[in-house]
Amino acid sequence: QVQLVESGGGLVQPGGSLRLSCAASGSISSGYNMGWYRQAPGKQRELVARITSGGRTNYADSVKGRATISRDNAKNTVYLQMNSLKPEDTAVYYCNTDFITAWQSYIYWGQGTQVTVSS
């Protein structure tokens, strides 16, 4: 059992910045990947950014250059720094983690945090 708790969402004006946090707890292994996804009303959930257990990152083209994903393994926490926010960034942002053990693979999702970019 793993729990993921997102925080840091809210109302931001266009051009502004925010930093999302996701803290994982429970029976998580040391070799875990983490990522941020988002889902806007009427749209499918899409990848925003991912960071592997080895520290490799990748970003959606729509946020490349504006977003930075990072992690603190000691805290089992992943962060998403977003700058130059646009109304199109408005969505519920979800944290996830995936990892494997010798016996099973696991995928967990957080409850989501709302990000609204509006004047």
Secondary structure by P-SEA (a helix, b strand, c coil): cbbbbbcccccccccccbbbbbbbbcccccbbbbbbbbbcccccccccccccccbbbbbcccccccbbbbbcccccbbbbbbcccccccccccccccccccccbbbbbbccbbbbbbcc
